[in-house]
Every structure is written in structure tokens, then in C-alpha cells.
Amino acid sequence: MNDDVRNIVLGVIAAGISAALGWVARTYLYRRRLRRKQAFFGLPDNSESLLVVNRGAAGPELAVMRYDVFALLELAALIKDCNAHAQILPHDTARQGFGERTEFCVGGPASNRRMAAHLSSLLPGVRVNVDAEPGPDRGSFLVGSERYRVENGREEYALLARLTAERSQNTRPVFLFCGQTSITNQATTRYLARNHERLARKYGGSSFVLLLKVINSQAYGPDVVELVEDVTRAAQTPLPAAAPRSTHRAS
């Protein structure tokens, strides 16, 4: 074998080894990223999850608002990426506890009975005004001592929460997407889809509650979302009888 042939053979072998090492490295990084994502969402391979949505008022059949359908699509993509499965349940038929399966609950307490139960039992520091009569506080959030009013189409708020039962490390989380309007529900699921890696690095498997603000949804839809603050402590602390100290609304 002359030098030219030997060099060609060595080059082919080196290229093959480099390609194999690159494939192994990419596979390792992909699997590590997938495992972290699965751990954050509580969705190991072939696991089951629940998508709980509000039932429309048009009749007994399951009818979901357009923006809530978009929210479900955002969540379905996340679940599929984790190699898991989802079951969609109307809010008034999901009569079970939480922790055995990851749950994604979409919609405010005015239209989602399951959300109302979660807020009452898991987030005693949160109150949502569900009055049917028009008024300045209709649809507003009270989180601790702060009230956040809605101005439709301009400034709307939403809560994004990941909650687990502290008594067990194996408990699957429940994710809450509680918006003041239906478009904010979609904005909240989109925020999670875009930021879950950062949230996983920051919180790991811990519970958190984030207050988000959707800016000018009448022009930008669900795309422009700001993080107002982490309200985990205030949301998990029972509200005192005193009135809130301040109110936030669009200027």
C-alpha cells in the first residue's frame, strides 16, 4: 500500500470516527434535554396526562372557545414532544384528585369548575372576581394584597402555575393557565412553550406561580407577554380579611 492510498484510508476512517462521535454526542444531548423536559412536565415515556377545559354554554356537548382550542394545541405539542399521551376532559367531569397524572387546567374559575377548586385548595392567596354584573373589578385578580384589573384588548393578566403536592416527590404536577380572558389562556400556554427550559433551570421540580401581563392583545394577539413577577409566596399564603393595599390597571 503506497502513501496516497494509506492517507485516503486513514482519512475515511477519521471521517467515520468523527461522524460517529458527533452522532453519539447529539444523541446524548437530545436525550438529556428530553429527560429534563419530561421531568419538568412530569411526563415520562408513554405516560398519560389530562387536559381539563371549560365547557361552552351552547349546549351539553363539549364546545371550547377558539382561543382555548389554540391553547390546547400548544399543550398537545408539548405533550407529544415528551412521548406522552393526553386525554381531554370537560371541567365538570374531571372528578378526581391530582398527582397520579400530570394535569393541564385551562380557563378561569368563572367557566372552569376544576380551576376554581384548584385555586381554592392550592392557591388560597388568590381571588378572582367572577361577578356577572359589570363593574371595575369584574374579572380582576387579587393576589395577596395586590389587585390586578383587566382592560380588555389592552392589558390583561394571567396566572401560570406549576404545583405539586409537597408530601411526595413522585407526585405529578398540575399546571394552571388562568387568564382574565380566553386569549390570555392561549398566551399563557405559549409563554410556557417558549420558556419551559428556562423555568426548568430556575425552579427544577418545585412549585411556582407567575403573574403574566398580555399587552395589546387586540393588535398582537397572544404573542406579547410580560412577566410581572413571581407571586408564589403571596399566592400560597391565605388572604387576610383586610382590603388590598393597591390596584393595578392600564393607564
DRENNU-945632 format. One record per residue: y, z, x of N, C-alpha, C in turn. Coordinates in steps of 0.2 Angstrom, whole numbers, padded with zeros to 4 digits, always signed. Each point is the difference from the previous one (the first is absolute). Last residue first. Layout:
% residues N
YZXYZXYZX
...
% end
This chain:
% residues 251
+0262+0161-0265+0007+0001+0000+0003-0007-0003
-0025+0013-0005+0004-0006+0003+0007+0001+0000
-0014+0022+0000+0000-0006-0004+0004-0005+0004
-0010+0028+0001+0001-0007+0004+0000-0005-0005
+0005+0028+0000-0003-0006-0004+0002-0006+0004
-0003+0029+0004+0004-0006+0000-0004-0005-0003
-0007+0023-0001+0007+0001+0003+0004-0007+0000
-0019+0008-0019+0001-0003+0006+0007+0001+0003
-0009+0019-0016+0001-0007-0001+0001-0003+0007
-0016+0022-0005+0007-0002+0001+0001-0008+0000
-0022+0012+0000+0003-0001-0007+0007-0002+0001
-0018-0007+0019+0003+0007-0003+0003-0002-0007
-0021-0014+0011+0007+0000-0001+0003+0007-0003
-0022-0004+0018+0002+0000-0008+0008+0001-0001
-0012-0013+0021+0003+0007-0001+0002+0000-0008
-0007-0020+0011-0006+0004+0000+0002+0007-0002
+0016-0017+0004-0004-0002-0005-0006+0004-0002
+0015+0004+0019+0004+0001-0007-0005-0002-0005
-0008-0004+0021+0000+0007-0001+0004+0002-0007
-0002-0023+0007-0007+0003-0001+0001+0007-0002
+0016-0020+0004+0001+0006-0004-0007+0004-0002
+0013-0019+0018-0006+0003-0002+0001+0006-0004
+0018-0021-0001-0003+0006+0004-0007+0002-0002
+0012-0022-0005+0005+0005+0000-0002+0006+0004
-0007-0026+0002-0002+0006+0000+0005+0005+0000
+0001-0026-0010+0002+0005+0005-0004+0007+0000
-0002-0028-0008-0002+0007-0001+0002+0004+0006
+0000-0026-0011+0004+0004+0004+0000+0007-0002
-0014-0017-0011+0000-0001+0008+0004+0004+0004
-0005-0005-0025-0003+0006+0003+0000+0000+0007
+0018-0014-0013-0006+0001-0002-0003+0007+0003
+0022-0012+0002-0005+0000+0005-0007+0002-0002
+0019-0001-0015+0001-0005+0004-0005-0001+0005
+0000+0017-0016+0001-0005-0004+0002-0007+0004
-0004+0022+0010-0006-0003-0002+0001-0006-0004
+0014+0017+0015+0002-0007-0003-0007-0004-0002
-0007+0020+0014+0007-0002+0000+0000-0007-0004
-0016+0023+0001-0001-0007+0000+0007-0003-0001
-0011+0024+0011+0006-0003-0004-0001-0008+0000
-0017+0024+0005+0002-0007+0002+0006-0002-0005
-0015+0023+0009+0005-0002-0005+0003-0007+0003
-0024+0014+0005+0006-0004+0003+0004-0002-0006
-0022+0018+0008+0004-0003-0006+0006-0003+0003
-0026+0008+0010+0007-0001+0000+0003-0002-0006
-0024+0011+0014+0004-0002-0006+0007-0001+0001
-0020-0004+0019+0004+0005-0004+0003-0002-0006
-0013-0011+0019-0004+0001-0006+0004+0005-0005
+0014-0012+0018-0007+0000+0001-0003+0001-0007
+0024-0003+0006-0003+0006-0004-0007+0001+0001
+0013-0017+0013+0004+0006-0001-0003+0006-0003
-0011-0021+0003+0002+0003+0007+0003+0006-0001
-0004-0012-0019-0006+0002+0002+0001+0004+0007
+0018-0012-0010-0001+0006-0003-0007+0003+0002
+0006-0021+0009+0004+0005+0002-0001+0007-0003
-0013-0018-0008-0002+0002+0007+0005+0005+0003
+0004-0009-0022-0005+0005+0001-0002+0002+0007
+0018-0015-0011+0001+0005+0005-0006+0005+0001
+0001-0020-0015+0004-0002+0006+0000+0005+0006
-0010+0004-0022-0003-0006+0003+0003-0001+0007
+0011+0015-0014-0006+0003+0003-0004-0005+0004
+0018-0007-0012+0003+0004+0005-0007+0003+0004
-0003-0011-0020+0001-0005+0006+0003+0004+0006
-0004+0012-0020-0007-0003+0003+0002-0004+0006
+0019+0007-0012-0004+0006+0004-0006-0002+0003
+0012-0015-0014+0003+0001+0007-0003+0005+0004
-0008-0004-0022-0002-0005+0004+0004+0001+0007
+0006+0014-0016-0007+0002+0001-0002-0006+0005
+0021-0002-0008+0000+0005+0005-0007+0002+0002
+0005-0014-0019+0000-0004+0007+0000+0005+0006
-0001+0009-0023-0006-0003+0002+0001-0004+0007
+0015+0021-0003-0001-0006-0004-0006-0003+0002
+0005+0020+0009+0004+0001-0006+0000-0006-0004
-0021+0008+0016+0007-0003+0000+0003+0001-0006
-0023+0007+0015+0004+0002-0006+0007-0002+0001
-0025+0000+0011+0006-0005+0000+0004+0001-0006
-0021+0013+0015+0004+0000-0006+0006-0005+0002
-0026+0007+0009+0006-0003+0002+0004-0001-0007
-0022+0016+0010+0003-0004-0005+0007-0002+0002
-0023+0006+0015+0006+0001-0002+0002-0004-0006
-0024+0012+0008+0004-0007+0001+0007+0001-0003
-0016+0019+0012+0003-0002-0006+0003-0007+0001
-0011+0014+0017-0003-0006-0002+0003-0002-0007
+0007+0020+0011+0002-0006+0004-0003-0006-0002
+0006+0023-0015-0005-0004+0003+0003-0006+0004
+0014+0016-0011-0006+0004+0001-0006-0004+0003
+0022-0008-0007+0000+0003+0006-0007+0004+0002
+0006-0023-0015-0002+0007-0001-0001+0004+0007
+0016-0022-0003-0007+0002+0001+0000+0008-0002
+0018-0023-0002-0001+0007-0001-0008+0001+0001
+0023-0018+0003-0007+0001+0002-0002+0007+0000
+0022-0015-0011-0004+0006+0002-0007-0002+0002
+0026-0010-0008-0006-0002+0003-0003+0006+0003
+0021-0006-0019-0004+0005+0004-0006-0003+0003
+0026-0010-0009-0008+0000-0001-0003+0005+0005
+0026-0011-0011-0004+0005+0004-0007-0001-0002
+0024-0016-0002-0006+0003-0003-0004+0004+0005
+0024-0015-0004-0003+0005+0004-0005+0004-0004
+0008-0022-0008+0004+0002+0006-0003+0005+0004
-0010-0007-0021+0002-0007+0004+0004+0001+0006
+0000+0020-0017-0005-0005-0001+0003-0007+0004
+0003+0026+0005+0005-0005-0003-0004-0007+0000
-0007+0029+0001-0001-0007+0001+0006-0005-0003
-0002+0026+0012+0001-0003-0006-0002-0008+0001
-0006+0025+0011+0001-0007+0002+0000-0004-0006
+0003+0028+0009-0001-0005-0005+0002-0007+0002
-0007+0025+0013+0003-0006+0000-0002-0004-0006
-0009+0021+0008+0006+0001-0003+0005-0006-0001
-0026-0003+0001+0003+0006+0003+0006+0002-0004
-0005-0021-0007-0004+0001+0006+0003+0006+0003
+0002-0016-0023+0002+0007+0003-0005+0002+0005
+0007-0025-0013-0004+0004+0004+0003+0007+0002
+0005-0019-0022+0002+0003+0007-0006+0004+0003
+0002-0012-0022-0004-0003+0005+0002+0003+0007
+0018+0005-0017-0006-0003-0002-0004-0003+0005
+0022+0012+0000-0006+0002+0003-0006-0003-0002
+0021-0005-0010+0001-0001+0007-0006+0002+0004
-0004-0009-0025+0004+0006+0003+0000-0001+0007
-0014-0009-0024+0004-0002+0005+0005+0006+0003
-0025+0004-0012+0007-0001-0002+0005-0002+0006
-0023+0006+0002+0000-0006-0003+0007-0002-0002
-0010+0017+0020+0003-0001-0006+0001-0007-0003
-0009+0011+0021-0004-0006-0004+0003+0000-0007
+0005+0010+0027+0002+0000-0007-0003-0006-0004
-0010+0014+0022+0002-0007-0002+0002+0000-0008
-0005+0018+0023+0001-0001-0007+0002-0007-0002
-0012+0016+0022+0003-0006-0003+0000+0000-0008
-0009+0017+0015+0007+0000+0002+0003-0006-0003
-0024+0005-0001+0004+0004-0005+0007+0000+0002
-0022-0015+0006+0007+0000+0002+0005+0004-0005
-0024-0002-0003+0000-0001+0007+0008+0001+0003
-0006+0002-0024-0005+0005+0003+0001-0001+0008
+0014-0013-0015+0000+0007-0003-0004+0005+0005
+0000-0024+0003+0007+0003+0002+0000+0008-0002
-0019-0013-0006+0000+0001+0007+0007+0003+0002
-0003-0005-0022-0005+0005+0002+0001+0001+0007
+0012-0018-0009+0003+0006-0002-0004+0006+0002
-0009-0021+0004+0005+0002+0005+0004+0006-0002
-0016-0008-0015-0004+0002+0007+0006+0002+0005
+0006-0010-0020-0002+0007-0001-0003+0003+0006
+0018-0020-0004-0006+0001+0004-0002+0007-0001
+0021-0009-0008-0005-0005-0002-0007+0001+0002
+0018+0015+0005+0002-0002-0007-0005-0005-0002
+0000+0007+0023-0003+0005-0005+0001-0002-0007
+0001-0019+0019+0003+0006-0001-0004+0004-0006
-0012-0019+0017+0004+0001-0006+0003+0007-0001
-0023-0006+0014+0006-0004+0000+0004+0001-0007
-0021+0009+0018+0003+0002-0006+0007-0004-0001
-0024+0001+0015+0007-0003+0001+0002+0000-0007
-0021+0013+0014+0003-0002-0006+0007-0003+0002
-0026+0006+0012+0007-0001+0001+0003-0003-0007
-0021+0016-0002+0001-0007+0002+0008+0000+0001
-0009+0021-0003-0007-0004+0002+0001-0007+0001
+0019+0014-0005-0003+0002+0006-0007-0003+0001
+0013+0007-0024+0001-0005+0005-0003+0003+0007
-0006+0002-0028+0004+0003+0005+0002-0005+0005
-0003-0008-0025-0004+0003+0005+0004+0003+0005
+0003-0017-0020-0001+0007-0001-0005+0003+0005
+0014-0023-0007-0002+0003+0006-0001+0007+0000
+0008-0015-0018-0007+0001+0001-0003+0003+0006
+0023-0005-0006-0002+0005-0005-0008+0000+0000
+0013-0015+0015+0002+0007+0001-0004+0005-0004
-0012-0023+0006+0007+0002-0004+0001+0007+0001
-0014-0014+0019-0001+0004-0006+0007+0001-0004
-0015-0015+0020+0006+0001-0003-0001+0004-0007
-0013-0002+0026-0001-0001-0008+0007+0002-0003
-0009-0009+0026+0004+0003-0004-0002-0001-0007
-0009-0001+0028+0000-0002-0007+0004+0004-0004
-0002-0006+0028-0002+0004-0005+0001-0003-0007
+0006-0006+0024-0007-0002-0002-0003+0005-0005
+0023-0002+0009-0004+0006+0002-0007-0001-0001
+0016-0016-0007+0000+0000+0007-0004+0005+0003
+0003-0001-0024-0005-0005+0003+0000+0000+0007
+0015+0014-0010-0006+0002-0001-0006-0005+0003
+0023-0006+0000-0001+0006+0004-0007+0002+0000
+0007-0016-0016-0001-0003+0007-0001+0006+0005
+0004+0007-0022-0006-0004+0001-0001-0003+0006
+0021+0010-0005-0005+0005+0002-0007-0003+0000
+0018-0014-0006+0001+0002+0006-0006+0005+0003
+0000-0008-0022-0002-0005+0005+0001+0002+0007
+0007+0014-0018-0007+0000+0001-0003-0005+0005
+0023+0000-0006-0001+0006+0004-0008+0000+0001
+0008-0017-0014+0001-0001+0007-0001+0006+0005
-0002+0004-0023-0005-0005+0002+0001-0002+0007
+0017+0012-0010-0006+0005+0002-0006-0004+0002
+0019-0012-0007+0001+0003+0006-0005+0005+0002
-0001-0010-0022-0001-0005+0006+0001+0003+0007
-0010+0016-0020+0006-0004+0001+0000-0004+0006
-0022+0005-0015+0004+0003+0006+0006-0004+0001
-0021+0005-0019+0005-0004+0002+0005+0003+0005
-0025+0004-0014+0003+0001+0006+0005-0005+0002
-0006+0006-0026-0003-0004+0006+0004+0002+0006
+0006+0007-0022-0005+0004+0003-0003-0003+0006
+0025-0006-0007-0006+0001-0004-0005+0004+0004
+0023-0004+0007-0001-0006-0005-0006+0001-0004
+0010+0013+0019+0001+0003-0007-0002-0005-0005
-0010+0003+0026+0005-0003-0003+0000+0003-0008
-0010+0013+0021-0002-0004-0005+0006-0003-0004
-0003+0010+0027+0002+0001-0007-0002-0005-0005
-0014+0006+0023+0006-0004-0002+0002+0003-0007
-0017+0004+0023+0002+0003-0006+0007-0003-0002
-0022-0005+0017+0007-0002-0001+0002+0002-0007
-0020+0008+0019+0003-0001-0007+0007-0002+0001
-0024-0002+0017+0007+0003-0001+0002-0002-0008
-0023+0000+0019+0003-0002-0006+0006+0004-0001
-0015-0010+0023+0002+0006-0005+0003-0003-0006
-0008-0012+0020-0004+0000-0006+0002+0006-0005
+0008+0004+0025-0003-0007-0002-0004+0001-0007
+0020+0018+0003-0005-0003+0005-0004-0006-0003
+0023+0013-0006-0004-0005-0003-0005-0003+0006
+0020+0016-0001-0006+0003-0003-0005-0005-0002
+0022-0003+0011+0000-0001-0007-0007+0003-0003
+0005+0002+0023+0006+0002-0003+0000-0001-0008
-0018-0006+0014+0000+0007+0000+0007+0002-0004
-0005-0023+0003-0004+0003-0004+0000+0008-0001
+0013-0012+0016+0003-0001-0006-0005+0003-0006
-0006+0002+0023+0006+0004-0002+0002-0001-0007
-0018-0013+0008-0002+0007-0001+0006+0004-0002
+0005-0022+0006-0004+0000-0007-0002+0007-0001
+0009-0004+0021+0005-0001-0005-0003+0001-0007
-0015-0001+0018+0003+0006+0000+0006+0000-0005
-0012-0020+0002-0004+0006-0003+0003+0006+0000
+0011-0018+0011-0001-0001-0007-0003+0005-0004
+0000+0001+0024+0007+0001-0003+0000-0001-0007
-0020-0006+0011+0001+0007+0000+0007+0002-0003
-0005-0023+0002-0004+0003-0005+0001+0008+0000
+0011-0012+0017+0003-0001-0007-0004+0003-0006
-0009+0001+0022+0006+0004+0000+0004-0001-0007
-0019-0013+0005-0002+0007+0000+0006+0004-0001
+0003-0022+0004-0002+0000-0007-0002+0008-0001
+0007-0006+0022+0006+0000-0005-0003+0001-0007
-0015-0002+0017+0003+0007+0001+0006+0000-0006
-0012-0020+0002-0004+0005-0002+0003+0007+0000
+0011-0019+0010-0001+0000-0007-0004+0005-0004
+0001+0000+0024+0006+0002-0003+0001-0001-0007
-0020-0007+0011+0001+0007+0000+0006+0002-0003
-0003-0023+0002-0005+0003-0005+0001+0008+0000
+0012-0012+0017+0003-0001-0007-0005+0003-0005
-0008+0001+0021+0006+0004+0000+0003+0000-0007
-0018-0015+0005-0002+0007-0001+0006+0005-0001
+0005-0023+0006-0003+0001-0007-0002+0007-0002
+0007-0004+0022+0006-0001-0005-0003+0001-0007
-0015-0002+0018+0003+0007+0000+0006+0000-0005
-0011-0021+0003-0004+0005-0003+0003+0007-0001
+0012-0016+0012-0001-0002-0007-0004+0005-0004
+0000+0001+0023+0007+0003-0002+0000-0002-0008
-0018-0008+0012-0001+0007+0000+0007+0003-0003
-0002-0023+0004-0004+0002-0006+0000+0008-0001
+0012-0009+0019+0003-0002-0007-0004+0002-0006
-0009+0004+0023+0006+0004-0002+0003-0001-0007
-0026-0008+0004+0006-0001+0004+0006+0005-0003
-0028+0001-0001+0006+0000-0004+0006+0000+0004
% end
